[in-house]
Amino acid sequence: MDVVPKEVSVEAFHPTAIQAQAIAARSYAYWHIRQGSTINNSTQFQVFVPYAFEALPPITFPDNLDNPCASSNLNNNQRIVCNAVAARYYIAYGSYPNDNLPAFTEYFADIRNRTISGGQPYLVAVDDPISSHPDIVQDGHGRGISQKGASRWVRGNLSFSINRDLGAWSVRWERVEQILVHYYTGVHIRDAGNNNALLNPSYRWNPLQINWGTPDNRPPMMYHGSTYPISVEVQNTGLSDWTCGYPNFSYELRYRWAKAGHGEDAGSGSASVCGTSMGDPSPTVNLTIQNIPNWGSGAYSIRFDIYVTSASGSFWFRDYGWPTYNVSVCVDGPCKVYIPLVLKNYP
């Protein structure tokens, strides 16, 4: 609770990015504890300042000293920190039976376009296209999670700060897992408060950007009978390379149509992502949006996912618990929604 407020600005960062920071900070400390090493409270490791939590404005000393987050007098910033640290999640790496050990989760403030590889197999340089504003300068060593980049992803904006708008990005993530597996390659997320339970599936992916081919790069108004070519940068955030052959014959980016009151219908467009390695590089593939179901005009949802054809049958990544990436589009108009609208996809 005294690390998080000094590592990120609680007043400026998105709460989900603050939760990602809490998980990374906990994992980093846990790794050092297991190594038997000593860390100090400087930027050489991670900044710990006693009473940083209490000093969050407006300064409030919790009325429950034994359990500060259970206090009745917390200010809004303190509640944000308490929500971020509440779950005892941590980042783990390793092979069975040692795949529940903490990872050396380095992190830093900011970098433009791409992170930097480190001395661990999970500290792989990855594309970070949302961190592409010309004003961005490198702040920190560049390994692991970018704190400001994380806030950009959950805002879907070129600005990390909730108090500033530098323009919308074509992709927005809502779940903390999407942030962590983007910046750390081939890791697990576990719950130390629940016997180190595994919290994420092995099959995972993230879209990094979508090119809709429009002047503002937002989804166009779509019409029945028309086709819409797009390109998508796809990152393999799972635990293995997408090698096509036995037992998995193909990996494809596909989509499903959905509309309230009509269920789902598989789209006919697909793009092969065979050969995509874990973490990096993230290929850009071309995909055609077409054959809109005959559900009338209104707001539809395009649900992007990875589809696997295997020796034992076919499946979507969502079948194993990883979220689809949903985008709302207006078909034949008029639509009573703002577009683009990223839809929540909670299990």
N, C-alpha and C positions, 0 to 999 in steps of 0.2 A: 504493500500500500504506500510505502514511502519511496519506492523506486519508480513506479509508473508515472506519478505526477512530475518527476524530474526528467524522465526520458522523453515524454511527449507532452504537448500542451492540451490539457483536458478541455480548455475553453475553445480550442480550434479544431481538434481532431474529431473525426466521426467516432461514435461510441464503439462500433464494431472493430475499427482499427485499434482502439485503445484495448479492447479485449485481446486482439492478436498480439499486441505489445506485452500484455500481462502474461500470456502463455509463453512467449519467447523468453521473457525475463525469468520466469519460473524455471523453464527448462535449462537456461544458461546457468542459473545458480545451482540447480539440482546436479548438473554435470560436474561442476566444480566440487560440490560436496562429495560426490562419489569418487572423484579423483584424489580427494584429500588435499586439495590445493587451497590456498588462502587468497581471497580477493579483497581489494580495498574498495572504497566508495568513490573512486574517480572515474573519469571517462576512459581510463585504461581498461576497465571492466564494465561495470554499469553503475550509474549514479544512485547512491542511497543517501538521502538526507533525512535524518530524524525529524519528525513532525512536519514533513512535507505534505502529508495527508491533511493534518489539522490546519495547515497554512493555506489550503486552497480557498480562494475568495468566495464569499466573505468568510473570514477566519472563524472557524467553529470548532470548539473542543467537544468531541463526542461525550454524551452523558452515560455511555456504557463502556467503561474502560476495559473490561474483560473481553468484550466483543464489539469493537467500535462500529462495525457495519450493522449491528443490531440497534444502534442508538436511534432515538426518536427525534433528534435535533439536527440531523445532517443537512448540509446545503446541497444544491443540485450537483455541483462538481464532485462532491464526495460520494454522492449516490452513484454517479457514473463510474467512479473508480471501484466502488464496492461491487457493482454489477460486473465490471470487467474481471475482477479477481475472484468472484464467488465460486465458479466452477474450478476444480483442481485439475484442469487439463494440462498436459505437457506434451512435448514433441519427442518422439522416440525413434531410434534407428537401430538396426541390427537384424541378424538372421536368427530364426528359431534355434534354441529356446531363449536367446538373449535379445529378443526384439522388443523388449519393454524397457531398455535402458535409455536414459536421457541423451539427447543429442546436444552437441556443442553449437547452440543456436546463436551465432553471432548476428548482430543487427546494427543498423546505422541509420543516419537521418535521411539522406537523399542522394540520388544519382540520376543522370539523364540517360534514357533509352535502354540501358542494359546494366545488370549487376556484374559483379566480378567473382570469379571462382576463388575458393579458399583451400585449406588443407584437409578438408573432409569430403567424402564422396557425396554428401548431401548439400554441400556448399558449391553448387554448380552455377556458373554464369547463365542467366536467363534473360530473354527479351522482356523489357518493361515498357511497352510502347505508350502507355498512358502517361508516363513521366517524360514527356517529349516537349514540354514548353521551353521556348528559347531561354527563358530566364533561369532555368534550373542549373545549378552548379553542384558539383560533387561535394557532399558534406559527410565525411566519414570514410571508412575503408571500403565500403561497397559490397561486403559479403553478407549473404543471408537476406533477411527482410529489410526492405526500405520502409522506414516508418511513415514518411510522407507519401510514398507510393501506395502503401496499404490504405491510407485514408482516401487517396484518389480513386482507388478501385471501388471502394464501397460507396463513394459519392457518385461515381460515374462522371467525374469532372476533372479537368486538367489542373484544378486547384485542390490541394489537400485540405484547405481550411474551409470549415462550414460557413465562415464569414465572407467568403470571396467566391466569385464565379468567373472562371477563365474559359468557359466553354464546355459543353457536354462531350463526353466520350461515347463511342458506339457500344460500349460494353460496361455493365455494372454488376458487381458481385454483392450478394447480400449475406453470405455466410462466412464466418471466420475461417472455416476449413478451406474454403477456396483461396483465401489469402495465403495461408500457411503453406499449403502444398504447391502453390505457385513459386514461392521464394525458396523453399527447402525441397530438394528433389528426393523422391523415394522414401519419404518418412511416414511414420504412423502418428496418429494423434490418440493419446490415451487419457483415461480418467483415473488419476491417483486416488480420488475419493471413492472409487468403485472397483477396487481390486485391480487397478491398471487396465480396465476394460477398453477394448479397441473401439474407437468411435467412428472410423471411416472405412469404406470398402477398399479393396485393392484396385478395382477398375475406376479410374477418375480422369477427368479432363477439364480444361478451362478454355473458353474462347478468349482471345486477347484483343481482337478487334474485328469488326465486320464492316466491309465496304459495301454500302447499299447503292452506290452509283448515283447519288443525288447530290445537289449542290451543298446541302447542309449535312450530308451523310446520315440522314434519318430515313427510316423506312418510308417508301413512297406509298401513296394511295394505290391500292391494288384492285384490279378488275378481273372478273371471271373471264377466262379465255386468253389471258395475257401471261407472258413469262417474264421473270425478273432474275437476271443473273447477278449474283453477289460473290464476294470472296470473303473467306473467314480464316483468320490466323488461329491455329489450333495448337494447344499445348497438352502434351501427355503428362499429367500430374500423378499418374499411378505408380505401381510398384514393379512394372516390367515394360520392356520395349514392345511396341506393337508390331511384332514380327509375323508376317503372313506365311502360313504353311501349317503343317500339322502341329498341334490340334486346332489352332485358330486360323481359318483359311483367309479371312478378310476382316479388316477394320474399316468402317465407312462413317463419314459424317452424314447423317440423315436428319429428317425432321418429321414431325407430325403436326397436322392441323387440329385445332380445338376451337370450340365455340360454345358459349354457355347454352345449355339445353340440348346440345347435339353430340356430346362426347368427343371422341378423337377419330382421326382418319389419317393413315400413313401417307406422307407425301411421296411423290415419285422421283424426286431429285436425290442424288447421292454423290459423294466424292470420296475417293479412296484416301486413307491416311496410313496405309501400310508403310512400315519402316520407320515410323516416328519413334524416336528414342525418348526415354524418360527425361523430362525437364527441358532439354535443349538438343537440337534446334526445334523451333516451332514453325512448321510449314504453313504456308498460305495456300488454300485450296479453293477451287472454283465450284460453285454450287448453283443450280437453277431452281428458283422457287416457281412452281407451276401447279396446274391441275387443282385449283382451289375447289374444295367441296361445294356442292350446291346447297348451301345453308342460308341463302339470302344475303342481304347486305348487313353491314354492322361490324362490330369489333371481333376479330379472330385472333387467335394466338398461334404463333409458330414456335414449336417446342423442339429445339435442336438437341441432338444426342448422338453418341457413338453407338453404332450397331455392329455386332460381331457375329460372323457366321463361323461355327465351329463344328468339330466332329461329333459333338454330343448335342448339337442343336444351335439355335440362334438366340441372341439376347441383346437387350439394350443395357447400357451402363446403369440406367435408372432402376433396372430390375434388381440390382445389387445395392441400391440405396444412395447412389450419387445423383444429385439433382439435374434435371434437364435445364437448358438455358432458354427461357421463355421471352418472346418479344411480341407485344401486341401490335397488330396492324389493322388498318381500316380497309374494308373491302366494299367496293361499290358505293360507299358513303350514303348518308352522313353517319358519323360515329360520335357518340357522346363521351369520348375519352380524349385525353391528350396523348399524342404519339411522339416519340416512342415511349411506351410504358413497360418497364420490366416487371413482370409478375412474380410474386412470391411463390416459392415451390417448397413448402415445408412438408416433411413426411407426416 
